[in-house]
Amino acid sequence: MNLNQYKNIYFIGIGGIGMSALARYFNNKEVNIFGYDRTSSDLCLQLEQEGMRIHYTEEINDLFSKEDTLIVYTPAIPESNLELTHFRKDNYTILKRSELLGKITENHFTIAVAGTHGKTTTSTMISHILHNSDIDTTAFLGGISSNYNSNVILGSENSIVVVEADEFDKSFLTLNPDIAIITSVDADHLDIYGTKENLLSTFTRFTNNIKSGGTLFLEENIDSTLVCREDIKLIKYSTKSKTNCTANNLQIKNNSISFDVKLMEKNITGFCLNMGGEYNVSNALAAISVSNLLDLDKDKIKEGVSSFKGIRRRFETQISNKNIVFIDDYAHHPKEISESITAVKQMYPNREVTVVFQPHLYSRTSDFMDEFASSLSLADNLLLLEIYAAREQKITGVSSSVLLEKCKNNQKELTDLISVVDVVQKKNIDVLLTLGAGDISTIVEPLKNILS
């Protein structure tokens, strides 16, 4: 398929973080970009300001000729969508988002970052270090980079490409990277995979797609038997044990962490990451290790790490002073929640932590009910919102009230998205942490305003 033949690309679900990155990429190539989304989000409005034409009701549209129009959709779009059904019936050329990403990357040197947690931070940091080192880079990111105020970095036709390799819907199997990173393989998306064993076997299939002679970076806790290749180089990294790439001497200082790195036989001291959480040091170590493999200047690598401003909604500090702290994070899996709350407690010891959490998906809440309760119980106080259903229907017996009953916090209560800002305003907040992947993002600014 020659992507250059298409004058128009129509994105069904254009407001998704991965879809909008692709839309921006092709919009920069002066392709006519059209799209549908059910919600006029801030991101959709930004895309419209950039010249893309978007509508928000399902409607049959025959404005395009089949020969020069490509239809792209996200798996989040239901099969019953009127537009998708229409384009299929009329035999338009249709690709899933992941298939289009695979087509874009197939002729580029590609770095793909996979993992059930950490892939957005790691891929964004790699992209920033490369860009900071004057390496021609194109990046498709799973979040909005605070350095670039975008989820895409645009390079030339011959650039290195950095992509977030998403395991949802097995999307990452369309990629054939030169370098791959796997940050974590905790059980998730069991609505897709059924069992953790199926998830792990799909990650193995992903490693089988790495080009011969390529390199895989694997976090130390991931079992090497996941990889069944002798024709690629395997490098392990860790913040806790001695491996090929190790972070040492971690010291937490308010909103930053300093550390040293040993890369094979090379020692680089004096790194500073302006994000909390040891798990983010692990993400940084993966980015540093990849940059070292590419033989980037060590001072440029250090500079890239220290100047990295993070990603919107990835442990993003909204307010930090002696009276009040407010941090917002995308965490929506028990492991991520535990790491996020632990990081806050390490950064602000002896202070009272209130967590507002919105569960994401009925299936995930059902699969990990006890694990969620254990992680959320790390907070001193808990405000639990109703479950964000996204693409799912309700599951009988699965609810936030059931989850709340299992939590063991000193203070806990159930509330909803409409009421939670008022609830918070009436409390004596010391440290506030908002967590979740749904529309909890819409209360961040209102909370910031009242807490300020």
KEGU-30979 format. One line per field, with one value per residue (C-alpha): residue number from 1; x, y, z. Coordinates in steps of 0.2 Angstrom, whole numbers. Layout:
REM KEGU-30979
resi <- NUM | ... $
X <- X | ... $
Y <- Y | ... $
Z <- Z | ... $
END
This chain:
REM KEGU-30979
resi <- 1 | 2 | 3 | 4 | 5 | 6 | 7 | 8 | 9 | 10 | 11 | 12 | 13 | 14 | 15 | 16 | 17 | 18 | 19 | 20 | 21 | 22 | 23 | 24 | 25 | 26 | 27 | 28 | 29 | 30 | 31 | 32 | 33 | 34 | 35 | 36 | 37 | 38 | 39 | 40 | 41 | 42 | 43 | 44 | 45 | 46 | 47 | 48 | 49 | 50 | 51 | 52 | 53 | 54 | 55 | 56 | 57 | 58 | 59 | 60 | 61 | 62 | 63 | 64 | 65 | 66 | 67 | 68 | 69 | 70 | 71 | 72 | 73 | 74 | 75 | 76 | 77 | 78 | 79 | 80 | 81 | 82 | 83 | 84 | 85 | 86 | 87 | 88 | 89 | 90 | 91 | 92 | 93 | 94 | 95 | 96 | 97 | 98 | 99 | 100 | 101 | 102 | 103 | 104 | 105 | 106 | 107 | 108 | 109 | 110 | 111 | 112 | 113 | 114 | 115 | 116 | 117 | 118 | 119 | 120 | 121 | 122 | 123 | 124 | 125 | 126 | 127 | 128 | 129 | 130 | 131 | 132 | 133 | 134 | 135 | 136 | 137 | 138 | 139 | 140 | 141 | 142 | 143 | 144 | 145 | 146 | 147 | 148 | 149 | 150 | 151 | 152 | 153 | 154 | 155 | 156 | 157 | 158 | 159 | 160 | 161 | 162 | 163 | 164 | 165 | 166 | 167 | 168 | 169 | 170 | 171 | 172 | 173 | 174 | 175 | 176 | 177 | 178 | 179 | 180 | 181 | 182 | 183 | 184 | 185 | 186 | 187 | 188 | 189 | 190 | 191 | 192 | 193 | 194 | 195 | 196 | 197 | 198 | 199 | 200 | 201 | 202 | 203 | 204 | 205 | 206 | 207 | 208 | 209 | 210 | 211 | 212 | 213 | 214 | 215 | 216 | 217 | 218 | 219 | 220 | 221 | 222 | 223 | 224 | 225 | 226 | 227 | 228 | 229 | 230 | 231 | 232 | 233 | 234 | 235 | 236 | 237 | 238 | 239 | 240 | 241 | 242 | 243 | 244 | 245 | 246 | 247 | 248 | 249 | 250 | 251 | 252 | 253 | 254 | 255 | 256 | 257 | 258 | 259 | 260 | 261 | 262 | 263 | 264 | 265 | 266 | 267 | 268 | 269 | 270 | 271 | 272 | 273 | 274 | 275 | 276 | 277 | 278 | 279 | 280 | 281 | 282 | 283 | 284 | 285 | 286 | 287 | 288 | 289 | 290 | 291 | 292 | 293 | 294 | 295 | 296 | 297 | 298 | 299 | 300 | 301 | 302 | 303 | 304 | 305 | 306 | 307 | 308 | 309 | 310 | 311 | 312 | 313 | 314 | 315 | 316 | 317 | 318 | 319 | 320 | 321 | 322 | 323 | 324 | 325 | 326 | 327 | 328 | 329 | 330 | 331 | 332 | 333 | 334 | 335 | 336 | 337 | 338 | 339 | 340 | 341 | 342 | 343 | 344 | 345 | 346 | 347 | 348 | 349 | 350 | 351 | 352 | 353 | 354 | 355 | 356 | 357 | 358 | 359 | 360 | 361 | 362 | 363 | 364 | 365 | 366 | 367 | 368 | 369 | 370 | 371 | 372 | 373 | 374 | 375 | 376 | 377 | 378 | 379 | 380 | 381 | 382 | 383 | 384 | 385 | 386 | 387 | 388 | 389 | 390 | 391 | 392 | 393 | 394 | 395 | 396 | 397 | 398 | 399 | 400 | 401 | 402 | 403 | 404 | 405 | 406 | 407 | 408 | 409 | 410 | 411 | 412 | 413 | 414 | 415 | 416 | 417 | 418 | 419 | 420 | 421 | 422 | 423 | 424 | 425 | 426 | 427 | 428 | 429 | 430 | 431 | 432 | 433 | 434 | 435 | 436 | 437 | 438 | 439 | 440 | 441 | 442 | 443 | 444 | 445 | 446 | 447 | 448 | 449 | 450 | 451 | 452 $
X <- 0 | 6 | 0 | 5 | -10 | -22 | -28 | -40 | -40 | -55 | -53 | -67 | -63 | -51 | -51 | -42 | -24 | -16 | -28 | -25 | -7 | -9 | -21 | -8 | 6 | -4 | -11 | 7 | 9 | -5 | -17 | -35 | -40 | -58 | -65 | -79 | -79 | -94 | -86 | -80 | -65 | -52 | -41 | -54 | -55 | -36 | -37 | -50 | -40 | -26 | -37 | -45 | -64 | -73 | -91 | -99 | -114 | -114 | -119 | -117 | -105 | -101 | -90 | -75 | -70 | -65 | -49 | -40 | -48 | -42 | -53 | -45 | -54 | -49 | -55 | -64 | -77 | -91 | -94 | -112 | -105 | -116 | -101 | -89 | -103 | -107 | -88 | -87 | -103 | -96 | -79 | -68 | -50 | -51 | -37 | -36 | -26 | -12 | -11 | -9 | 5 | 13 | 13 | 21 | 35 | 39 | 52 | 60 | 72 | 59 | 60 | 44 | 40 | 28 | 22 | 6 | 13 | 26 | 26 | 20 | 33 | 47 | 43 | 41 | 57 | 66 | 59 | 64 | 82 | 84 | 76 | 87 | 102 | 98 | 93 | 80 | 65 | 47 | 37 | 19 | 15 | 1 | 0 | 3 | 21 | 23 | 39 | 31 | 12 | 8 | 7 | 17 | 35 | 38 | 54 | 59 | 55 | 71 | 69 | 70 | 53 | 48 | 31 | 21 | 17 | 0 | -5 | -23 | -32 | -15 | -11 | 8 | 9 | 8 | 25 | 43 | 55 | 74 | 74 | 60 | 58 | 46 | 43 | 31 | 19 | 7 | -10 | -22 | -34 | -41 | -57 | -46 | -34 | -44 | -28 | -11 | -4 | -12 | -6 | 12 | 11 | 6 | 21 | 32 | 24 | 29 | 47 | 47 | 43 | 59 | 70 | 85 | 100 | 89 | 89 | 76 | 77 | 69 | 65 | 74 | 58 | 51 | 56 | 68 | 59 | 46 | 60 | 63 | 76 | 94 | 96 | 93 | 102 | 94 | 98 | 91 | 89 | 84 | 83 | 85 | 98 | 114 | 110 | 117 | 110 | 107 | 102 | 111 | 111 | 93 | 89 | 72 | 72 | 54 | 48 | 64 | 75 | 94 | 103 | 118 | 118 | 130 | 128 | 138 | 155 | 152 | 147 | 137 | 134 | 123 | 106 | 91 | 73 | 60 | 46 | 42 | 42 | 55 | 45 | 49 | 67 | 65 | 57 | 71 | 84 | 76 | 77 | 95 | 100 | 92 | 101 | 117 | 115 | 113 | 129 | 122 | 133 | 132 | 130 | 116 | 108 | 109 | 103 | 88 | 83 | 84 | 75 | 61 | 45 | 34 | 17 | 0 | -9 | 7 | 11 | 9 | 11 | -3 | 1 | 16 | 19 | 21 | 2 | -5 | 1 | -10 | -4 | -14 | -10 | -17 | -15 | -29 | -22 | -18 | 0 | 1 | -10 | 1 | 17 | 9 | 3 | 19 | 29 | 18 | 21 | 40 | 40 | 29 | 32 | 22 | 8 | -10 | -14 | -31 | -34 | -49 | -50 | -61 | -61 | -59 | -70 | -81 | -71 | -55 | -63 | -70 | -54 | -44 | -57 | -46 | -30 | -38 | -44 | -27 | -18 | -31 | -30 | -13 | -21 | -25 | -42 | -51 | -65 | -71 | -80 | -92 | -85 | -81 | -88 | -80 | -84 | -92 | -109 | -112 | -108 | -120 | -112 | -98 | -98 | -89 | -99 | -93 | -75 | -76 | -83 | -66 | -55 | -47 | -44 | -46 | -59 | -68 | -83 | -92 | -96 | -98 | -89 | -102 | -101 | -83 | -76 | -88 | -84 | -65 | -68 | -76 | -61 | -45 | -34 | -15 | -9 | -22 | -19 | -32 | -31 | -39 | -40 | -58 | -66 | -59 | -47 | -61 | -61 | -42 | -43 | -58 | -49 | -33 | -44 | -52 | -36 | -26 $
Y <- 0 | 17 | 30 | 44 | 40 | 46 | 64 | 62 | 52 | 50 | 45 | 37 | 41 | 55 | 61 | 46 | 50 | 38 | 43 | 61 | 59 | 50 | 64 | 77 | 68 | 67 | 85 | 91 | 82 | 92 | 78 | 83 | 77 | 73 | 64 | 59 | 58 | 57 | 70 | 88 | 86 | 99 | 88 | 88 | 107 | 108 | 97 | 108 | 124 | 115 | 114 | 97 | 95 | 85 | 82 | 74 | 64 | 48 | 52 | 45 | 55 | 52 | 68 | 57 | 47 | 29 | 30 | 44 | 42 | 31 | 27 | 24 | 18 | 13 | -3 | 8 | 11 | -1 | -12 | -5 | 12 | 19 | 27 | 12 | 1 | 13 | 13 | -6 | -8 | 4 | -5 | 9 | 5 | 4 | 1 | 0 | 13 | 0 | -6 | 12 | 14 | -2 | 5 | 21 | 13 | -1 | 9 | 18 | 13 | 10 | 10 | 3 | 4 | -10 | -14 | -14 | 1 | 14 | 14 | 32 | 40 | 29 | 32 | 51 | 52 | 43 | 54 | 70 | 64 | 60 | 77 | 86 | 77 | 84 | 67 | 67 | 60 | 57 | 51 | 44 | 46 | 40 | 56 | 75 | 79 | 94 | 98 | 99 | 102 | 88 | 69 | 69 | 75 | 78 | 73 | 71 | 57 | 48 | 50 | 38 | 33 | 31 | 23 | 17 | -1 | -4 | -22 | -17 | -27 | -34 | -18 | -20 | -35 | -24 | -17 | -24 | -13 | -12 | -9 | -14 | -11 | -20 | -11 | -23 | -37 | -37 | -45 | -32 | -32 | -49 | -44 | -46 | -60 | -70 | -75 | -68 | -83 | -77 | -60 | -66 | -77 | -61 | -52 | -66 | -64 | -45 | -50 | -62 | -46 | -38 | -37 | -49 | -41 | -29 | -26 | -30 | -20 | -30 | -24 | -35 | -43 | -49 | -68 | -70 | -85 | -73 | -71 | -85 | -77 | -80 | -68 | -52 | -44 | -45 | -31 | -30 | -15 | -12 | 1 | -13 | -26 | -27 | -30 | -24 | -6 | -1 | 14 | 17 | 30 | 36 | 51 | 59 | 78 | 85 | 84 | 77 | 61 | 61 | 45 | 37 | 24 | 10 | 5 | -11 | -5 | 13 | 24 | 40 | 50 | 65 | 62 | 72 | 67 | 80 | 67 | 57 | 38 | 25 | 17 | 33 | 31 | 14 | 22 | 34 | 20 | 12 | 28 | 31 | 13 | 15 | 32 | 24 | 10 | 23 | 31 | 48 | 60 | 56 | 75 | 76 | 61 | 69 | 85 | 77 | 68 | 84 | 94 | 82 | 90 | 74 | 70 | 77 | 66 | 55 | 59 | 78 | 90 | 103 | 112 | 110 | 121 | 119 | 120 | 109 | 97 | 91 | 78 | 70 | 53 | 42 | 26 | 14 | -3 | -9 | -10 | 8 | 14 | 6 | 14 | 31 | 32 | 25 | 38 | 52 | 46 | 45 | 62 | 70 | 59 | 62 | 71 | 65 | 58 | 59 | 49 | 52 | 37 | 33 | 14 | 12 | -2 | -15 | -29 | -23 | -19 | -36 | -45 | -35 | -31 | -37 | -30 | -13 | -13 | -17 | -3 | 10 | 6 | 13 | 31 | 39 | 45 | 39 | 47 | 33 | 38 | 28 | 16 | 24 | 11 | 17 | 4 | -8 | -13 | -14 | -31 | -37 | -37 | -26 | -8 | 5 | 2 | -16 | -10 | 3 | -10 | -20 | -4 | -2 | 17 | 28 | 38 | 32 | 38 | 35 | 50 | 55 | 65 | 79 | 81 | 77 | 95 | 101 | 86 | 90 | 109 | 105 | 94 | 100 | 93 | 91 | 80 | 76 | 63 | 60 | 44 | 36 | 35 | 40 | 57 | 61 | 72 | 85 | 89 | 92 | 111 | 114 | 105 | 115 | 132 | 128 | 122 | 136 $
Z <- 0 | -5 | 8 | -3 | -15 | -2 | -3 | 11 | 27 | 38 | 56 | 65 | 83 | 79 | 97 | 104 | 109 | 96 | 82 | 85 | 84 | 67 | 61 | 66 | 57 | 40 | 43 | 43 | 26 | 19 | 18 | 20 | 37 | 42 | 57 | 69 | 88 | 100 | 111 | 107 | 119 | 121 | 110 | 96 | 97 | 96 | 80 | 73 | 76 | 67 | 51 | 53 | 50 | 64 | 67 | 83 | 77 | 67 | 49 | 32 | 22 | 3 | 1 | -3 | -18 | -14 | -24 | -15 | 3 | 17 | 32 | 49 | 64 | 82 | 91 | 103 | 90 | 91 | 76 | 75 | 71 | 56 | 48 | 49 | 43 | 28 | 23 | 24 | 14 | 0 | 0 | 5 | 10 | 29 | 41 | 60 | 69 | 73 | 54 | 49 | 62 | 55 | 37 | 42 | 52 | 40 | 31 | 46 | 59 | 73 | 92 | 100 | 118 | 125 | 142 | 153 | 162 | 159 | 140 | 138 | 149 | 142 | 124 | 127 | 136 | 123 | 110 | 120 | 123 | 104 | 99 | 112 | 105 | 87 | 81 | 67 | 76 | 73 | 88 | 90 | 109 | 120 | 130 | 128 | 131 | 142 | 132 | 115 | 120 | 108 | 106 | 90 | 86 | 68 | 59 | 41 | 29 | 34 | 53 | 67 | 73 | 91 | 94 | 109 | 106 | 113 | 119 | 119 | 105 | 101 | 91 | 94 | 83 | 67 | 72 | 66 | 77 | 76 | 95 | 107 | 126 | 137 | 153 | 162 | 159 | 173 | 170 | 161 | 147 | 152 | 143 | 127 | 133 | 145 | 155 | 159 | 150 | 134 | 137 | 140 | 124 | 114 | 121 | 115 | 98 | 99 | 102 | 87 | 77 | 81 | 66 | 66 | 73 | 83 | 102 | 116 | 132 | 146 | 164 | 176 | 184 | 167 | 164 | 150 | 144 | 137 | 123 | 111 | 100 | 97 | 83 | 94 | 108 | 125 | 138 | 155 | 166 | 184 | 198 | 211 | 206 | 196 | 177 | 161 | 165 | 183 | 192 | 209 | 223 | 221 | 232 | 232 | 234 | 234 | 216 | 209 | 210 | 208 | 203 | 195 | 181 | 176 | 158 | 155 | 161 | 159 | 174 | 172 | 188 | 192 | 183 | 189 | 185 | 188 | 192 | 207 | 209 | 208 | 194 | 183 | 187 | 179 | 164 | 163 | 164 | 149 | 139 | 145 | 140 | 122 | 120 | 125 | 113 | 99 | 105 | 110 | 119 | 138 | 142 | 130 | 138 | 155 | 148 | 140 | 156 | 167 | 155 | 153 | 159 | 159 | 151 | 155 | 168 | 171 | 189 | 185 | 199 | 199 | 215 | 227 | 242 | 261 | 263 | 250 | 236 | 221 | 209 | 195 | 188 | 174 | 185 | 183 | 187 | 204 | 202 | 195 | 209 | 222 | 214 | 213 | 231 | 237 | 227 | 235 | 252 | 249 | 242 | 256 | 272 | 287 | 277 | 275 | 257 | 251 | 235 | 222 | 211 | 196 | 192 | 173 | 165 | 174 | 167 | 175 | 191 | 192 | 187 | 200 | 214 | 229 | 221 | 219 | 237 | 243 | 233 | 237 | 256 | 255 | 255 | 272 | 264 | 249 | 238 | 226 | 210 | 200 | 187 | 170 | 158 | 142 | 129 | 141 | 148 | 167 | 175 | 188 | 205 | 200 | 207 | 216 | 232 | 232 | 230 | 243 | 256 | 253 | 256 | 273 | 273 | 289 | 280 | 264 | 255 | 238 | 227 | 209 | 196 | 197 | 216 | 220 | 218 | 231 | 242 | 241 | 244 | 261 | 267 | 275 | 261 | 264 | 249 | 235 | 222 | 208 | 199 | 184 | 165 | 162 | 162 | 179 | 169 | 168 | 186 | 187 | 182 | 194 | 208 | 205 | 205 | 222 | 230 | 224 $
END
